[in-house]
Amino acid sequence: MFQRAVSILITSLVVKKITVATSGGGVVAPHIGDDVWNPWEDEQADALSALHKQREAFRQYQERIDKNRPKRNKVQIWGKAAIGLYLWEHILEGPLNPTDIHTQWREGEIQVGKIDFSFYTGPAVIQGHVPLDTDSVVLVLNGREQQKISYATRWLQHVQTLIQFHAVNRVAVVLLGSERCTNDWISPYLRRHGGFVDLLFLVYDSPWVNDKDVFQWPLGVATYRQFPVVMPNSHMVSSTRPFLCNFLGTVYKNSSRETLMGILKQTGLDKECITTGREKWLPQETVESLRRYQTALAQSEITLCPVGINTECYRIYEACAYGSVPVVEDMVTPGGCSAARSSPLRLLKAAGAPFIFLKDWKELPGLLEKEKMMSQEERTERRRRLLEWYSSFRQQMKDRFTEVLEEAFFKNS
């Protein structure tokens, strides 16, 4: 009798596994009422409580990590002028895919500072077809002549439409300006004049530059002629270069260039230099002419840089890339550019450019005689200094560009 009672008690306390046939041939567990005793209930509750605490602690940890992690900001750069390639490849050191320079659409991404940059360039990059994933855009434009200005204006109007639809909020422009610094056409687009352009990075010694919303930008190398990114090496620094100087370029009538070539011939110093003049400017180099030009830079101690419409020219930066010291005609050209004491080449001088500055090409024969007297060790050291300076200059421009964008675009975001 006692054993039977115990059996009944145990049976009433332990939940048995029961299966019930369903109409579909399957089985379901029977309903277990709330009054059924579960001997592990307290342990399960403790385990669930501990798990909840662990999850909450991990969530708080993740929040702290996210809070302390540097915020990443996105900026798109639309390269609708060749100087965009100097900005992207030479200054920001960003990659481009595909690598074929003749491709219709090229793009790349790079992280600099707190900004994730993406870059789009090529003829197929047209209005309304760039995959916009940010409200911050840098537009690279050419404003050197009227046809280019008309094209640039259409892009500015497109961006203005995006702003009206709240797709874009912050805008900067990198502009290849007029060589005479006459850039009034873009003035109405600047925010300070009621427009929407927050920042303007402007090539040449414009009097507009104030380092607040208008910043000077370097001309750079002639990327439109496929001048490449040149990586310095020990041979470039220490090799013996067979020529004192070089000048390969268009020689215009009654120009400084014509004066320069005349002095070289009169003194017989043209035999010490690589000189090739042509009467007509060509917008594109052939593969062979580009190779000859690069060879001349690499085999000359100095590169002669006579003024054109403006003192600043591609040749200055291209010479730096090969460690050939630019000899610059230090004179302000006619037009609306700044005539301050620091001009011309205000940006380069402020950065301590180790160039040779001449006021008159009549000083050239004396300079070349001094060049002949330099030892190989002195030449090697000068080249090393120039290459290091040019690398440092590009890094300064990289830092300045990103810091200005961070300050203007994201400081209060």
C-alpha positions as CSV (number, residue, x, y, z in Angstrom):
1,M,0.0,0.0,0.0
2,F,2.8,2.4,0.9
3,Q,4.7,1.6,-2.3
4,R,1.5,2.3,-4.3
5,A,1.1,5.7,-2.7
6,V,4.6,6.7,-3.4
7,S,4.2,5.6,-7.0
8,I,1.1,7.7,-7.4
9,L,2.9,10.8,-5.9
10,I,5.8,10.5,-8.2
11,T,3.5,10.0,-11.2
12,S,1.7,13.2,-10.3
13,L,4.9,15.3,-10.0
14,V,7.0,14.1,-13.0
15,V,6.0,15.3,-16.4
16,K,5.8,12.4,-18.7
17,K,6.6,12.5,-22.4
18,I,3.3,11.9,-24.2
19,T,2.6,12.1,-27.9
20,V,-0.7,12.7,-29.5
21,A,-1.5,11.7,-33.0
22,T,-2.6,14.6,-35.3
23,S,-5.0,14.3,-38.2
24,G,-2.0,14.7,-40.5
25,G,-0.1,11.7,-39.0
26,G,2.3,13.8,-37.0
27,V,2.7,14.2,-33.3
28,V,2.3,17.2,-31.0
29,A,3.3,17.7,-27.3
30,P,0.3,17.9,-25.0
31,H,-0.5,21.1,-23.2
32,I,1.3,21.4,-19.9
33,G,-0.5,23.6,-17.4
34,D,1.0,26.4,-15.5
35,D,0.7,24.4,-12.3
36,V,3.1,21.7,-13.3
37,W,6.3,21.6,-11.2
38,N,9.6,22.2,-12.9
39,P,12.6,21.2,-10.7
40,W,15.0,23.2,-12.8
41,E,13.0,26.4,-13.0
42,D,15.1,28.4,-10.5
43,E,18.3,27.4,-12.3
44,Q,16.9,28.3,-15.7
45,A,15.8,31.7,-14.4
46,D,19.3,32.4,-13.0
47,A,20.8,31.3,-16.3
48,L,18.5,33.6,-18.3
49,S,19.2,36.5,-15.9
50,A,23.0,36.0,-16.2
51,L,22.7,35.8,-20.0
52,H,20.7,39.0,-20.1
53,K,23.3,40.8,-18.0
54,Q,26.1,39.5,-20.3
55,R,24.2,40.8,-23.4
56,E,23.6,44.2,-21.8
57,A,27.3,44.5,-20.7
58,F,28.3,43.6,-24.3
59,R,25.9,46.1,-25.8
60,Q,27.3,48.9,-23.5
61,Y,30.8,47.8,-24.4
62,Q,30.0,48.1,-28.2
63,E,28.5,51.6,-27.6
64,R,31.7,52.7,-25.9
65,I,33.7,51.3,-28.8
66,D,31.5,53.1,-31.3
67,K,31.6,56.3,-29.3
68,N,35.4,56.3,-29.1
69,R,36.0,55.2,-32.7
70,P,36.9,58.1,-35.0
71,K,34.0,59.1,-37.1
72,R,34.4,58.4,-40.8
73,N,33.0,61.0,-43.2
74,K,32.4,60.3,-46.9
75,V,33.3,62.7,-49.7
76,Q,33.0,62.2,-53.4
77,I,35.3,63.9,-55.9
78,W,34.0,64.3,-59.5
79,G,37.0,64.9,-61.7
80,K,35.8,66.9,-64.7
81,A,39.2,68.5,-65.5
82,A,42.6,66.9,-65.9
83,I,43.9,68.5,-62.7
84,G,41.6,66.1,-60.9
85,L,44.2,63.4,-61.7
86,Y,46.9,65.4,-60.1
87,L,44.7,65.8,-57.0
88,W,43.8,62.1,-56.9
89,E,47.0,60.3,-58.0
90,H,49.8,62.7,-57.1
91,I,48.4,64.5,-54.0
92,L,46.0,62.0,-52.3
93,E,47.9,59.0,-53.8
94,G,44.7,57.3,-54.6
95,P,44.3,54.2,-56.8
96,L,42.4,54.3,-60.1
97,N,40.6,51.4,-61.7
98,P,40.8,50.4,-64.4
99,T,44.4,51.4,-64.9
100,D,44.0,52.0,-68.7
101,I,44.1,55.8,-69.1
102,H,41.8,55.6,-72.2
103,T,38.9,54.0,-70.3
104,Q,35.7,56.0,-70.4
105,W,35.0,55.6,-66.6
106,R,37.6,55.3,-63.9
107,E,37.1,55.3,-60.1
108,G,39.0,54.8,-56.9
109,E,38.7,54.9,-53.1
110,I,41.1,56.0,-50.3
111,Q,41.0,56.9,-46.7
112,V,42.8,60.1,-45.7
113,G,42.4,61.4,-42.1
114,K,38.8,61.1,-41.1
115,I,37.5,61.1,-44.7
116,D,36.7,58.2,-47.0
117,F,37.2,59.6,-50.4
118,S,35.8,58.2,-53.6
119,F,36.8,59.5,-57.0
120,Y,35.1,59.4,-60.4
121,T,36.6,60.6,-63.7
122,G,36.4,60.0,-67.4
123,P,34.1,61.0,-70.3
124,A,31.4,58.5,-69.2
125,V,31.1,60.4,-65.8
126,I,28.1,62.5,-66.7
127,Q,25.4,64.4,-64.8
128,G,23.0,62.2,-63.0
129,H,24.9,59.0,-63.4
130,V,27.4,59.1,-60.5
131,P,26.3,56.8,-57.7
132,L,25.8,59.4,-55.0
133,D,26.3,57.9,-51.5
134,T,27.1,61.1,-49.6
135,D,25.9,64.7,-49.4
136,S,29.5,66.1,-49.6
137,V,31.0,66.6,-53.1
138,V,34.2,68.1,-54.5
139,L,33.9,69.2,-58.1
140,V,37.1,69.5,-60.2
141,L,36.6,72.0,-63.0
142,N,38.5,73.8,-65.8
143,G,37.8,77.5,-66.1
144,R,40.8,78.5,-68.2
145,E,38.8,79.5,-71.4
146,Q,35.2,80.3,-72.3
147,Q,34.4,76.8,-73.8
148,K,35.6,75.2,-70.6
149,I,33.7,77.7,-68.5
150,S,30.4,76.9,-70.2
151,Y,31.0,73.2,-69.5
152,A,31.9,73.9,-65.9
153,T,28.8,76.0,-65.4
154,R,26.6,73.1,-66.5
155,W,28.1,71.0,-63.8
156,L,27.6,73.7,-61.2
157,Q,24.0,74.0,-62.2
158,H,23.6,70.2,-61.9
159,V,25.0,70.3,-58.3
160,Q,22.7,73.2,-57.5
161,T,19.7,71.0,-58.5
162,L,21.0,68.2,-56.3
163,I,21.1,70.8,-53.4
164,Q,17.5,71.9,-54.0
165,F,16.5,68.2,-53.7
166,H,18.5,67.8,-50.5
167,A,20.7,65.1,-52.1
168,V,23.9,67.3,-51.6
169,N,24.5,69.7,-48.8
170,R,28.2,70.6,-48.9
171,V,30.2,71.5,-52.0
172,A,33.9,72.4,-52.7
173,V,35.4,73.2,-56.1
174,V,38.9,72.7,-57.3
175,L,39.3,75.1,-60.2
176,L,42.0,75.5,-62.9
177,G,41.4,79.2,-63.1
178,S,42.3,81.7,-65.7
179,E,46.1,82.3,-66.2
180,R,45.3,86.0,-65.9
181,C,43.3,85.4,-62.7
182,T,40.1,86.6,-64.2
183,N,37.6,84.2,-62.6
184,D,34.5,86.5,-62.0
185,W,32.2,83.9,-63.7
186,I,32.3,81.6,-60.6
187,S,31.9,84.4,-58.0
188,P,28.0,84.2,-57.9
189,Y,28.3,80.5,-57.0
190,L,30.4,81.1,-53.9
191,R,28.4,81.0,-50.6
192,R,29.8,84.4,-49.5
193,H,28.0,85.8,-52.5
194,G,24.7,84.0,-52.0
195,G,25.7,80.8,-53.8
196,F,26.3,77.2,-52.6
197,V,30.0,76.6,-53.0
198,D,31.5,76.4,-49.5
199,L,35.2,76.1,-50.5
200,L,37.2,77.1,-53.6
201,F,40.7,75.7,-54.2
202,L,42.0,77.9,-57.0
203,V,45.1,77.6,-59.2
204,Y,47.4,80.7,-59.7
205,D,48.1,83.7,-57.5
206,S,44.6,85.0,-57.3
207,P,43.9,88.0,-55.1
208,W,40.8,86.2,-53.9
209,V,42.9,83.8,-51.8
210,N,42.1,84.3,-48.1
211,D,42.7,80.9,-46.6
212,K,39.1,81.0,-45.2
213,D,36.9,79.9,-48.1
214,V,39.3,80.4,-51.0
215,F,42.6,78.5,-51.0
216,Q,45.5,78.5,-53.5
217,W,46.0,75.2,-55.2
218,P,49.1,74.0,-57.2
219,L,48.9,73.6,-61.0
220,G,50.8,70.3,-60.9
221,V,52.0,68.2,-63.8
222,A,50.3,68.0,-67.2
223,T,48.2,64.9,-66.6
224,Y,46.2,65.8,-69.8
225,R,49.4,64.9,-71.6
226,Q,49.7,61.6,-69.6
227,F,52.6,62.8,-67.5
228,P,52.9,59.9,-64.9
229,V,53.4,59.6,-61.2
230,V,57.2,59.4,-60.9
231,M,58.7,57.3,-58.1
232,P,62.1,58.6,-57.0
233,N,65.0,56.1,-56.8
234,S,68.6,56.1,-55.8
235,H,69.8,56.2,-59.5
236,M,67.8,59.4,-59.9
237,V,69.6,61.0,-57.0
238,S,73.2,59.9,-57.5
239,S,73.6,59.3,-61.3
240,T,75.9,61.5,-63.4
241,R,73.7,63.6,-65.7
242,P,75.2,64.4,-69.1
243,F,73.5,67.7,-69.6
244,L,73.5,71.0,-67.6
245,C,70.0,72.1,-68.6
246,N,67.0,71.5,-70.8
247,F,64.2,73.3,-72.5
248,L,61.7,71.5,-74.7
249,G,58.7,73.5,-75.6
250,T,56.9,75.9,-77.9
251,V,58.8,79.1,-78.8
252,Y,56.4,82.0,-79.5
253,K,57.5,85.1,-81.4
254,N,58.7,88.0,-79.2
255,S,58.4,86.0,-76.1
256,S,60.6,85.3,-73.1
257,R,61.2,81.8,-74.6
258,E,62.6,83.3,-77.8
259,T,64.9,85.5,-75.7
260,L,66.1,82.4,-73.7
261,M,66.8,80.4,-76.8
262,G,68.7,83.3,-78.4
263,I,71.0,83.7,-75.4
264,L,71.8,80.0,-75.3
265,K,72.8,80.0,-79.0
266,Q,74.8,83.3,-78.8
267,T,76.9,82.0,-75.9
268,G,77.2,78.5,-77.3
269,L,75.7,77.1,-74.2
270,D,73.0,75.3,-76.2
271,K,75.6,72.6,-76.7
272,E,75.6,72.0,-72.9
273,C,71.8,71.6,-72.8
274,I,69.0,69.6,-74.4
275,T,66.9,72.2,-76.3
276,T,64.1,71.6,-78.8
277,G,61.8,74.4,-79.8
278,R,58.6,74.2,-81.8
279,E,56.6,77.0,-83.2
280,K,53.1,75.6,-82.6
281,W,51.7,74.4,-79.3
282,L,50.4,70.8,-79.3
283,P,47.8,69.8,-76.8
284,Q,48.8,66.2,-76.8
285,E,52.2,64.5,-76.7
286,T,53.0,61.4,-78.7
287,V,54.5,58.4,-77.0
288,E,57.8,59.3,-78.4
289,S,57.7,63.1,-77.6
290,L,56.7,62.3,-74.0
291,R,59.6,59.8,-73.7
292,R,62.0,62.4,-75.1
293,Y,60.8,65.0,-72.6
294,Q,61.0,62.7,-69.6
295,T,64.5,61.7,-70.7
296,A,65.6,65.3,-70.9
297,L,64.3,66.0,-67.4
298,A,66.1,62.9,-66.0
299,Q,69.4,63.7,-67.8
300,S,69.6,67.4,-66.9
301,E,70.8,69.1,-63.7
302,I,68.4,72.1,-64.2
303,T,65.3,72.8,-66.1
304,L,64.7,76.2,-67.7
305,C,61.2,77.5,-67.0
306,P,60.5,80.7,-68.9
307,V,57.2,82.5,-68.3
308,G,54.2,82.0,-70.5
309,I,50.9,83.7,-70.0
310,N,51.5,82.9,-66.3
311,T,54.8,82.3,-64.4
312,E,53.4,79.0,-63.0
313,C,53.7,76.2,-65.5
314,Y,53.6,72.4,-65.6
315,R,57.3,72.2,-66.3
316,I,58.1,73.4,-62.8
317,Y,56.4,70.4,-61.2
318,E,57.6,67.9,-63.8
319,A,61.2,69.0,-63.2
320,C,60.7,68.5,-59.5
321,A,59.5,65.0,-60.1
322,Y,62.8,64.1,-61.8
323,G,65.1,66.0,-59.4
324,S,66.0,68.6,-62.1
325,V,66.1,72.0,-60.4
326,P,63.6,74.5,-61.9
327,V,65.2,77.7,-63.0
328,V,62.3,80.1,-62.8
329,E,61.8,83.5,-64.4
330,D,60.7,85.4,-61.3
331,M,58.4,88.0,-62.8
332,V,54.7,88.8,-62.4
333,T,52.8,88.4,-65.7
334,P,50.2,90.9,-67.0
335,G,46.6,90.4,-65.8
336,G,44.7,90.3,-62.6
337,C,46.9,88.1,-60.5
338,S,48.3,89.3,-57.2
339,A,51.4,91.6,-57.5
340,A,52.3,91.3,-53.8
341,R,55.9,90.9,-52.8
342,S,55.4,87.1,-52.4
343,S,54.3,86.8,-56.0
344,P,54.7,85.1,-58.4
345,L,54.6,81.4,-57.3
346,R,53.3,82.5,-53.9
347,L,52.3,79.0,-52.9
348,L,55.6,77.4,-53.8
349,K,57.7,80.1,-52.2
350,A,55.7,79.9,-49.0
351,A,56.6,76.2,-49.0
352,G,60.3,76.9,-49.3
353,A,60.8,75.7,-52.8
354,P,64.5,75.1,-53.5
355,F,64.4,76.6,-57.0
356,I,66.7,79.0,-58.7
357,F,65.0,82.4,-59.4
358,L,66.2,84.7,-62.1
359,K,64.9,88.2,-62.9
360,D,66.4,88.2,-66.4
361,W,67.7,85.5,-68.8
362,K,70.8,87.5,-69.2
363,E,71.8,86.1,-65.8
364,L,71.7,82.5,-67.3
365,P,75.3,82.4,-68.8
366,G,76.8,83.2,-65.4
367,L,74.5,80.6,-63.7
368,L,75.6,77.9,-66.1
369,E,79.2,78.6,-65.5
370,K,78.6,78.1,-61.8
371,E,76.8,74.9,-62.6
372,K,79.9,73.6,-64.4
373,M,82.0,74.1,-61.3
374,M,79.7,72.0,-59.0
375,S,81.0,68.7,-57.8
376,Q,79.1,65.5,-58.2
377,E,78.6,65.3,-54.4
378,E,77.0,68.8,-54.4
379,R,74.7,67.9,-57.3
380,T,73.7,64.7,-55.6
381,E,72.9,66.5,-52.4
382,R,70.9,69.2,-54.2
383,R,68.8,66.6,-56.1
384,R,68.1,64.7,-52.9
385,R,66.9,68.0,-51.3
386,L,64.7,68.8,-54.2
387,L,63.1,65.3,-54.3
388,E,62.5,65.4,-50.6
389,W,61.0,68.9,-50.8
390,Y,58.6,67.9,-53.6
391,S,57.4,64.8,-51.7
392,S,56.9,67.0,-48.6
393,F,55.1,69.7,-50.6
394,R,52.6,67.1,-51.9
395,Q,52.1,65.8,-48.4
396,Q,51.4,69.3,-47.2
397,M,48.8,69.8,-49.9
398,K,47.2,66.5,-49.0
399,D,47.0,67.4,-45.3
400,R,45.8,70.9,-46.0
401,F,43.0,69.7,-48.4
402,T,41.7,67.1,-46.0
403,E,41.9,69.3,-42.9
404,V,40.1,72.2,-44.7
405,L,37.3,69.8,-45.8
406,E,37.0,68.3,-42.3
407,E,36.8,71.7,-40.7
408,A,34.2,73.2,-43.2
409,F,32.1,70.1,-43.9
410,F,32.1,68.0,-40.7
411,K,33.1,70.0,-37.7
412,N,29.6,70.5,-36.4
413,S,28.1,67.3,-37.8
